[in-house]
Amino acid sequence: MPSILAQIAPQRSTQYAELASALAPYELRLSTFGAQIDEIRPRTLGGLDYLQFELPAEPDAAQARELGTLAMTSAFFLHYEYIADVAGPLLRPIETNVQWTLPPDLLTTRRYRGKTNEMFTQFMCNVARASSALADRPWDTLRVFDPLCGGGTTLFAALILGASAAGVDHNAGDVESTVTYLQGFVRTHGIAARLKRERLKGLGRRYLFTIGKDQEQQCLLADGDTAESAALISGFRPHLIVTDLPYGIQHHGELEALLGGALPVWADLLPPSGALVMAWEASRFPREEMIELVESASSLAVLNDTPYDALAHRVDRVIKQRDLIVARHASVLRS
C-alpha cells in the first residue's frame, strides 16, 4: 500500500501561519479519494511539515490532478523507508500535472482591505464541490456563485480551477474595481475575453466576461442587493454557492437581517445536487445559532457531522474563531 507525504502549503503571511496545518487533513478527507484513507498522520522531515497517509494504489493521473488542486497542501511524494539497501526516508515526487484554466496570480496579485486569504477561499470552493452530489464533475462543467463577492476573491478562485463564476455585491465601487482588475489582467496576459456591460432597470449594473478562445468560461458581476440575486444574475444557474460574510456585520441583528432576507433566495438558486459553503466570525455568533438561522430561514440543512463540525480555526487577534457552514437542500439529505 503506497505511502504518501503531502507537504503543508507554506504561508506568505504570519497572520495565517496555522491555517494550512489546521485545515489540510479535512480537505484530504473530503477529497474524491478521502474515503480510501484510513489514517492521516502529521510528520516533520527536514524542518518541513507533512501529512502522511496510505492509498490502496499509487495515485493515477486523475487522482494526481485532484491532489494538485487542493489548497492547503503544495507538493506530494511517494514515501519509502527503504529502497534496496538504502535507508530512508526517501521521497519521489508525484507529478500532479494540474493545468490551471487561468494563471494562478489572478487570485493572489490583487490586494484590498478585508480580502479573504486566497488559500482559504480555494479551500471553500473545494469543500463545496466535495460536499455536493457533483464531486466527480470536472471543474470546467461547474458554476460558482458568491452572493457577497466584495473584491472578487471567490470568483477568481473558481475561475482558475476552471469553473464559471458569478458574484453580487451591494458596493458598486467594489464591483467596478473588480471588473477593472479582471479586464486589465486578461489584457496583460494576452487572454482572449469579451466584456458586456448592462444596466438592469431598478436593480443595478452587471458585467459579463466571456473568457477564452472558445468563450466558454464566464464571469458575471453585478452590483445590487444580494436579496435580488435571482434577477441580478438571471441566466446564470449556479451549482455551488461559496461566500465569506463581511466582518463588519457580525452583530446578531445585522446578520439575522442580512441572512433572513438572502438565504431563501440563495437556496432557490441552488440545485438539489448543489452545496452552499459560508464562512463567518463565530466568536460573536456561535455555530449553534448560525445553524438555527440557516435552517429556519431556508430549505437548507447544515452538514454537522465530522469533519464539518471541526472546521473552525483562529485567524488573528480580531477574528478569533472563523467557522464554516456547509449546507444542502434538506429534502435531498432526507431522501
C-alpha positions as CSV (number, residue, x, y, z in Angstrom):
1,M,0.0,0.0,0.0
2,P,1.8,3.2,-1.2
3,S,2.6,5.7,1.5
4,I,2.1,9.4,0.5
5,L,3.5,12.5,2.0
6,A,1.6,15.8,1.4
7,Q,3.6,18.9,2.2
8,I,1.7,21.5,4.1
9,A,1.4,24.7,2.0
10,P,3.8,27.4,3.1
11,Q,2.2,30.7,4.3
12,R,3.3,34.1,2.9
13,S,1.8,35.8,6.0
14,T,2.3,35.0,9.6
15,Q,-1.3,36.0,10.1
16,Y,-2.3,32.7,8.6
17,A,0.6,30.6,9.9
18,E,-1.5,27.8,11.3
19,L,-4.3,27.9,8.7
20,A,-3.0,25.2,6.4
21,S,-1.9,22.8,9.2
22,A,-5.4,23.1,10.8
23,L,-7.4,22.5,7.6
24,A,-5.3,20.3,5.4
25,P,-6.3,17.0,7.0
26,Y,-10.0,17.8,6.5
27,E,-9.5,18.9,2.9
28,L,-7.9,15.5,2.2
29,R,-10.8,13.7,4.0
30,L,-13.3,15.5,1.8
31,S,-11.5,14.9,-1.5
32,T,-12.7,12.4,-4.0
33,F,-10.2,9.8,-2.7
34,G,-10.7,10.7,1.0
35,A,-12.8,7.6,1.7
36,Q,-9.8,5.4,0.8
37,I,-7.7,7.0,3.5
38,D,-7.7,5.2,6.9
39,E,-5.4,7.5,8.9
40,I,-3.7,10.8,8.4
41,R,-0.6,11.5,10.5
42,P,1.5,14.7,10.8
43,R,5.2,14.3,10.2
44,T,8.2,16.6,10.0
45,L,11.1,16.0,7.7
46,G,14.0,18.4,7.2
47,G,12.1,21.0,9.1
48,L,9.1,20.9,6.8
49,D,5.6,19.8,7.8
50,Y,3.8,17.0,6.0
51,L,0.8,14.8,6.3
52,Q,1.4,11.1,5.8
53,F,-1.3,8.6,4.6
54,E,-1.7,5.5,2.6
55,L,-3.8,4.8,-0.5
56,P,-4.7,1.3,-1.9
57,A,-2.7,2.1,-5.0
58,E,-0.3,4.7,-6.4
59,P,-2.4,7.7,-7.5
60,D,-3.5,7.6,-11.1
61,A,-3.4,10.7,-13.4
62,A,-6.9,11.8,-12.3
63,Q,-6.2,11.4,-8.6
64,A,-2.9,13.2,-9.0
65,R,-4.6,16.2,-10.7
66,E,-7.1,16.2,-7.9
67,L,-4.3,16.3,-5.3
68,G,-2.8,19.3,-7.2
69,T,-6.0,21.3,-6.8
70,L,-6.0,21.1,-3.0
71,A,-5.4,24.4,-1.4
72,M,-3.8,23.5,1.9
73,T,-1.1,21.2,0.5
74,S,1.6,22.2,-2.0
75,A,3.5,19.1,-3.1
76,F,3.1,15.3,-2.9
77,F,5.6,12.5,-2.7
78,L,5.7,8.7,-2.6
79,H,7.5,7.8,0.6
80,Y,9.8,4.9,1.2
81,E,11.6,3.9,4.4
82,Y,14.0,1.7,2.3
83,I,14.8,1.1,-1.3
84,A,17.0,-2.0,-1.6
85,D,19.7,-1.4,1.0
86,V,19.4,2.4,1.0
87,A,17.8,3.6,4.2
88,G,15.2,6.4,4.0
89,P,13.2,8.3,4.3
90,L,13.2,8.6,0.5
91,L,10.8,10.6,-1.4
92,R,9.7,10.5,-5.1
93,P,7.7,13.5,-6.3
94,I,4.2,12.8,-7.6
95,E,3.6,14.8,-10.8
96,T,0.1,16.4,-10.4
97,N,0.0,17.9,-13.9
98,V,-2.6,20.5,-12.9
99,Q,-3.3,22.8,-15.8
100,W,-5.0,25.9,-14.3
101,T,-7.5,27.5,-16.6
102,L,-6.2,31.0,-15.9
103,P,-2.9,32.0,-14.3
104,P,-2.9,31.5,-10.5
105,D,-1.7,35.0,-9.9
106,L,-5.2,36.2,-10.9
107,L,-6.1,35.0,-7.4
108,T,-3.0,36.2,-5.5
109,T,-2.0,39.5,-7.1
110,R,-4.8,41.8,-6.1
111,R,-4.7,43.4,-2.6
112,Y,-7.5,45.1,-0.9
113,R,-8.8,45.8,2.6
114,G,-10.7,42.8,4.0
115,K,-9.5,40.3,1.4
116,T,-10.0,36.7,2.5
117,N,-6.9,34.5,2.4
118,E,-6.6,33.0,-1.1
119,M,-5.8,29.5,0.1
120,F,-8.8,29.6,2.4
121,T,-11.1,30.8,-0.5
122,Q,-9.9,27.9,-2.7
123,F,-10.4,25.5,0.2
124,M,-14.0,26.7,0.5
125,C,-14.6,26.0,-3.2
126,N,-13.1,22.6,-2.9
127,V,-15.3,21.8,0.2
128,A,-18.4,23.0,-1.7
129,R,-17.7,20.7,-4.6
130,A,-16.7,17.7,-2.4
131,S,-19.9,18.1,-0.3
132,S,-22.3,18.3,-3.2
133,A,-23.5,15.5,-5.5
134,L,-21.1,16.9,-8.1
135,A,-17.8,15.9,-6.5
136,D,-16.9,13.8,-9.6
137,R,-17.7,16.5,-12.1
138,P,-14.7,18.4,-13.6
139,W,-14.5,22.0,-12.6
140,D,-15.0,23.2,-16.1
141,T,-18.5,21.9,-16.0
142,L,-19.5,23.8,-12.8
143,R,-20.7,27.3,-12.0
144,V,-19.9,29.0,-8.7
145,F,-21.8,31.9,-7.2
146,D,-20.6,34.3,-4.4
147,P,-23.6,36.4,-3.3
148,L,-21.4,38.7,-1.2
149,C,-18.4,38.9,-3.6
150,G,-16.6,42.0,-2.3
151,G,-13.3,42.3,-4.3
152,G,-13.9,39.0,-6.2
153,T,-11.5,36.6,-4.5
154,T,-14.0,33.7,-4.6
155,L,-14.7,34.4,-8.3
156,F,-11.0,34.3,-9.1
157,A,-10.5,31.0,-7.2
158,A,-13.4,29.5,-9.1
159,L,-12.0,30.8,-12.4
160,I,-8.5,29.4,-12.0
161,L,-10.0,26.0,-11.0
162,G,-11.9,26.1,-14.3
163,A,-15.5,26.9,-13.2
164,S,-17.6,29.8,-14.4
165,A,-18.3,32.3,-11.7
166,A,-20.9,35.0,-10.7
167,G,-20.9,37.5,-7.9
168,V,-23.1,40.1,-6.4
169,D,-22.2,42.9,-4.1
170,H,-24.0,46.0,-2.8
171,N,-21.0,48.2,-3.2
172,A,-21.0,49.4,-6.8
173,G,-17.4,50.8,-6.4
174,D,-16.1,47.4,-5.3
175,V,-17.8,45.7,-8.3
176,E,-16.5,48.2,-10.8
177,S,-12.9,48.0,-9.4
178,T,-13.1,44.2,-9.6
179,V,-14.2,44.5,-13.2
180,T,-11.4,46.9,-14.0
181,Y,-8.8,44.5,-12.4
182,L,-10.1,41.4,-14.3
183,Q,-10.2,43.4,-17.5
184,G,-6.6,44.6,-17.0
185,F,-5.4,41.1,-16.0
186,V,-6.7,39.3,-19.1
187,R,-5.3,42.1,-21.3
188,T,-1.9,42.0,-19.7
189,H,-1.7,38.2,-20.0
190,G,-3.0,38.1,-23.6
191,I,-6.1,36.1,-22.6
192,A,-9.0,36.3,-25.1
193,A,-12.0,37.8,-23.3
194,R,-15.0,40.0,-24.1
195,L,-16.9,42.3,-21.7
196,K,-20.6,43.2,-21.9
197,R,-22.0,45.9,-19.7
198,E,-25.7,46.1,-18.8
199,R,-27.9,48.3,-16.7
200,L,-30.7,46.4,-15.0
201,K,-33.7,48.7,-14.6
202,G,-34.4,49.2,-10.9
203,L,-31.6,46.9,-9.8
204,G,-28.1,47.9,-10.7
205,R,-25.4,47.2,-13.2
206,R,-23.9,44.0,-14.3
207,Y,-20.8,43.0,-16.3
208,L,-20.4,39.7,-18.2
209,F,-17.0,38.5,-19.2
210,T,-16.7,35.6,-21.6
211,I,-13.2,34.2,-21.4
212,G,-11.0,32.0,-23.6
213,K,-10.7,31.4,-27.3
214,D,-14.0,29.4,-27.3
215,Q,-15.6,32.0,-25.0
216,E,-16.9,29.1,-22.8
217,Q,-15.9,30.3,-19.4
218,Q,-18.0,33.1,-17.9
219,C,-17.5,35.6,-15.1
220,L,-20.6,37.7,-14.2
221,L,-20.5,40.5,-11.7
222,A,-23.5,42.6,-10.6
223,D,-23.9,45.5,-8.1
224,G,-27.1,45.4,-6.0
225,D,-28.9,43.8,-3.1
226,T,-28.0,40.2,-2.6
227,A,-31.7,39.5,-1.8
228,E,-32.2,40.4,-5.5
229,S,-29.6,37.9,-6.7
230,A,-32.1,35.9,-8.8
231,A,-32.7,38.9,-11.0
232,L,-29.1,40.2,-10.9
233,I,-27.6,37.0,-12.2
234,S,-30.5,35.9,-14.3
235,G,-29.4,33.4,-16.9
236,F,-26.6,32.1,-14.6
237,R,-27.6,28.9,-12.7
238,P,-25.0,28.1,-10.0
239,H,-24.1,24.6,-8.9
240,L,-22.3,25.8,-5.8
241,I,-22.6,28.9,-3.6
242,V,-19.5,30.0,-1.8
243,T,-19.2,33.1,0.3
244,D,-17.4,34.7,3.3
245,L,-19.5,37.0,5.4
246,P,-18.0,40.5,5.7
247,Y,-16.5,41.0,9.1
248,G,-18.2,44.4,9.6
249,I,-21.7,42.8,10.0
250,Q,-21.1,40.3,12.8
251,H,-23.7,41.5,15.3
252,H,-26.8,39.4,15.7
253,G,-29.3,41.9,14.4
254,E,-27.3,42.7,11.3
255,L,-26.6,39.1,10.5
256,E,-30.2,38.0,11.1
257,A,-31.5,40.8,8.8
258,L,-29.0,40.0,6.1
259,L,-29.3,36.3,6.1
260,G,-33.0,36.2,6.8
261,G,-33.7,38.0,3.6
262,A,-30.9,36.4,1.5
263,L,-30.9,32.7,2.4
264,P,-34.3,31.9,0.9
265,V,-33.1,33.5,-2.4
266,W,-29.8,31.7,-2.3
267,A,-31.5,28.4,-1.6
268,D,-33.8,28.8,-4.5
269,L,-30.8,29.4,-6.8
270,L,-29.1,26.2,-5.6
271,P,-30.0,23.0,-7.4
272,P,-30.8,19.8,-5.4
273,S,-27.3,18.5,-6.3
274,G,-25.5,21.6,-5.1
275,A,-24.0,22.8,-1.8
276,L,-23.6,26.1,0.0
277,V,-20.4,27.0,1.9
278,M,-20.4,30.1,4.1
279,A,-17.7,31.4,6.4
280,W,-18.2,33.8,9.3
281,E,-16.6,35.0,12.5
282,A,-18.1,32.6,15.0
283,S,-16.8,34.0,18.3
284,R,-19.5,36.7,18.1
285,F,-22.2,34.5,16.5
286,P,-21.9,30.9,17.8
287,R,-22.2,27.9,15.4
288,E,-25.3,26.6,17.0
289,E,-27.1,29.9,16.4
290,M,-25.9,30.0,12.8
291,I,-27.2,26.5,12.2
292,E,-30.5,27.5,13.6
293,L,-30.6,30.7,11.5
294,V,-29.7,28.9,8.2
295,E,-32.2,26.1,8.8
296,S,-35.1,28.3,9.9
297,A,-34.7,30.9,7.1
298,S,-34.3,28.5,4.2
299,S,-34.9,25.0,2.8
300,L,-31.3,24.1,3.6
301,A,-29.9,21.6,6.2
302,V,-26.5,22.0,7.7
303,L,-24.0,19.2,7.5
304,N,-22.8,18.9,11.1
305,D,-21.1,15.6,11.4
306,T,-17.3,15.1,11.3
307,P,-15.4,16.8,9.6
308,Y,-17.9,19.6,9.1
309,D,-18.1,20.3,12.8
310,A,-14.3,20.7,13.1
311,L,-13.5,23.4,10.6
312,A,-13.4,26.3,13.0
313,H,-10.0,28.0,13.2
314,R,-8.3,31.1,14.5
315,V,-7.2,33.8,12.1
316,D,-5.8,36.7,14.2
317,R,-6.5,38.8,17.3
318,V,-9.6,40.2,15.7
319,I,-11.0,37.1,14.1
320,K,-10.6,34.7,17.0
321,Q,-12.7,31.9,15.5
322,R,-13.7,31.7,11.9
323,D,-16.1,28.8,11.1
324,L,-17.7,27.2,8.1
325,I,-21.3,26.2,7.5
326,V,-21.8,23.6,4.7
327,A,-25.4,23.0,3.7
328,R,-27.5,21.2,1.2
329,H,-31.2,21.0,0.5
330,A,-32.9,19.3,3.4
331,S,-35.2,17.3,1.1
332,V,-32.2,15.7,-0.6
333,L,-30.5,14.8,2.6
334,R,-33.7,13.1,3.9
335,S,-34.2,11.0,0.8
